Amino acid sequence: MSTQQDTLSLQGRDYIALHNLLKLKGLCSSGAEAKQAIEAGKVFVDGQVELRKRCKIKVDQTIVFENHSIKIVI
């Protein structure tokens, strides 16, 4: 299975909360679904499982969820 690669611009913000990122990119249909995926250990930040729903995702970090990889850019 191949991984779909994408980017997300913070558009001048310092960070985005992990659960909001999943919802914004359409990987989860709701904030509740995003939080459940994070709690279940299905989301990776820079190669490590991330269990904090409100983890601050910043420029140059990479998030992987299912078959999607998202690189955070300026």
C-alpha positions as CSV (number, residue, x, y, z in Angstrom):
1,M,0.0,0.0,0.0
2,S,1.4,3.4,-1.0
3,T,1.3,6.4,1.2
4,Q,-0.4,9.6,-0.1
5,Q,1.9,12.6,0.6
6,D,0.5,16.1,1.2
7,T,1.5,19.3,2.9
8,L,-0.2,21.8,5.2
9,S,0.7,25.4,5.5
10,L,0.4,27.0,8.9
11,Q,-0.2,30.3,7.1
12,G,1.6,32.4,9.7
13,R,0.4,30.5,12.8
14,D,2.9,29.0,15.2
15,Y,1.1,25.6,15.4
16,I,-2.0,23.6,14.8
17,A,-3.5,21.1,17.3
18,L,-3.2,17.6,16.1
19,H,-6.9,16.8,16.2
20,N,-7.7,19.9,14.3
21,L,-5.2,19.0,11.6
22,L,-6.8,15.6,11.0
23,K,-10.2,17.2,10.7
24,L,-9.0,20.1,8.5
25,K,-7.3,17.7,6.1
26,G,-10.4,15.6,5.9
27,L,-8.8,12.5,7.3
28,C,-11.5,12.4,10.1
29,S,-15.1,13.6,9.7
30,S,-15.2,15.2,13.1
31,G,-13.1,16.3,16.0
32,A,-14.5,13.4,18.1
33,E,-13.4,10.9,15.4
34,A,-9.9,12.5,15.2
35,K,-9.6,12.4,19.0
36,Q,-10.6,8.7,19.0
37,A,-8.0,7.9,16.3
38,I,-5.3,9.7,18.4
39,E,-6.3,7.9,21.6
40,A,-6.1,4.5,19.8
41,G,-2.5,5.2,18.8
42,K,-3.2,5.4,15.1
43,V,-1.4,8.8,14.6
44,F,2.3,9.2,14.3
45,V,4.2,12.5,14.6
46,D,7.8,12.4,13.3
47,G,7.7,8.6,13.4
48,Q,6.5,8.3,17.0
49,V,3.0,7.4,18.2
50,E,1.3,10.6,19.5
51,L,-1.4,10.2,22.1
52,R,-2.0,13.9,23.0
53,K,-5.0,15.2,21.1
54,R,-4.0,18.8,21.4
55,C,-0.3,18.2,20.6
56,K,1.1,21.4,19.0
57,I,2.1,20.5,15.5
58,K,4.7,22.9,14.1
59,V,6.6,23.6,10.9
60,D,8.8,20.7,9.6
61,Q,7.0,18.0,11.5
62,T,5.4,15.1,9.6
63,I,2.2,13.4,10.6
64,V,1.2,9.9,9.4
65,F,-2.3,8.6,9.7
66,E,-3.4,5.4,7.9
67,N,-2.0,5.8,4.4
68,H,-1.6,9.6,4.5
69,S,1.6,11.5,5.3
70,I,1.4,15.3,5.9
71,K,4.4,17.6,6.0
72,I,3.9,20.9,7.8
73,V,5.3,23.9,6.0
74,I,5.4,27.6,6.6
